[in-house]
């Protein structure tokens, strides 16, 4: 399981120790921000760990009205560097099935090399933007792995630069908290679904209290 920043990982997986879920073992990787770092770190981790599934999670900025902080995006396609990766054939059915009780959208995610401060020049049909998913998904596909990208909306990218941008920046802390809560619930449900015996999943005690930081098909 990869994330760009430690703060994007669920609290019960943020210790750096693998989590055993019955016969399943989940390990985490913090790649750092940006496509170059993400690609390099993901390649090294895959060579070391030899995983069967690559799950990339984290925060994203919504670029379509109707999405709100805390909503999840299951990427059916990731666009970056003038290329598009179709993830529908390499995903797993559980990725969408376990989202019961959560607001999940399915559609296009765009990865950009720089922070997105307005919706200008965002590719048509994108629901959200980030800075790492394309590179990580590309590595997963190159290595023949089942690859799933799930992002949680932490903020709404403004349609254009203006006075409202400052107000949105002030609200990022709340958006990050909502995004992290949604990701944590989603990952718990996904690991339970993938485990041969969900009763064997041993969640670290007290993890829910250690907060480290504040759909439709397109």
C-alpha positions, 0 to 999 in steps of 0.5 A: 500500500503506497501513499505520498505522505505519512499523513495520508496513511490510515492511523492503524498502518502508520507505524511502518510495521506490516499488518497481518490479516489472516493469510494476508500481509499488508505493508506500507510505503511512503513514496514522497511527493511527485511522479519521479519520487513515486516511481522510484520508490514504488519500483524499489518496494516491489522488487523488495516485497514482491506483492500481489496487489498494489494499492495506492491511496491518498488525498486529491483535489476535486475538479468537478462540482458535486464532489466534497471533502471526504468523498472517495474516488476509485480511479478507472483511468489515470491520465498523466504526461499525455497518456491514459492508463485504463485501470479497469482490467487490472483492478479487483472487484472488491475495490468497489464492492467494499465501499458500502456506507461511503460516498465513492465515485468512479472515474478519471483521475489526472496526475499533474507535475505541479500543484493544481490551483485552478481548474484551467487546463485540467483534462476533460472528464477528470473528477480530481487531480493529484501528483503521484497516481499515474507514476505508481499505476504505471509501475504496477501495470508494467510489473503485471500487478493488480493495481488499485488507486483510491483517493479521498477528496481533501479540497475542492480546486477552484474554477479560477484564481481569485479571493476564494482561494485563500478561504479554501486554503484555510479550510484544508485542515478540515478537508484533510481530516475528512479525507483521512477518516474516509480512507481509514474506513475504506482500507479497513473494509477492503482488508477485511474483504481480502482476508481469508478470515476477517476475524483474524485481522488484529487492529492495533489497539488505540489506533482510532484515537491517534489522529496524526493530522488534522458516485457516478461513473464519469 
